[in-house]
Amino acid sequence: MLRRWALDEVDELYRTAADSLTHLAPWMAWAAHGYSDADARHHIEQVHADWAERRGYGYAIRLADGTLVGACGMTDRIGPGGMEIGYWLHPAHTGNGYVTAAAAALTAEAFRIGADRVEIVHDVANARSGAVPRRLGFTEVARRPPQEERTSAEAGEDVVWRRTAP
C-alpha cells in the first residue's frame, strides 16, 4: 500500500530509515552519511513542497496492517514529460515484491498524470534494484557516469531503464 507522507510521520520515517542504514548505505548516498530526525523532517517537508509544485510525489510503502517497510517516489528531474522513480526498503522486508508493486503503481500513476516516459536508474552493481525495471518491462537505454555521489558498493556506472507511455 502506498500512502503520501504525512507531516506527523517524521519519527516513524526516522526510525525505519535509521534501522535500514547498514543495508542502504552501500547503495544510497543519503544513507551513507547517517540519517537524523532532521533529515526525516526535511524529507517529508520536501515531499510536501514537491507535491504542491507538481514536481514530485513521495510515498510511504506500508503493509496492509500499516507497518512502514520503506519509501518510494517519482520526480520530474529527468526533464519535461518524464518522471524518475526511486525506492528503498527496510532489509527485513526485501524479496517480497513490495518494491516491484510500488514501482508498477508509480509508473501507472506517472502515465495517468501525463508523463510520456518513466525512468529507473541504479548502479550496475546493484542487481536487486535492477531486477525491478526488468520485471516491469522497462528497456535499458543507457549506461552513464553516476549523477550522484558514489557509495561503497557501487561500481560507478549507472544503468538507465525507460518505459514510454502506452
ABEGO torsion letter per residue (X at the ends): XBBBBBAAAAAAAAAAAAAAAAAAAAABAAAAAEBBAAAAAAAAAAAAAAAAAGABBBBBBBBAAGBBAEBBBBBAAAEBGBBBBBBBBBAAABGAGAAAAAAAAAAAAAAAAGBABBBBBBBAABAAAAAAAAAAGBBBABBBBBABBBBAABAGBBBBBBBBBX
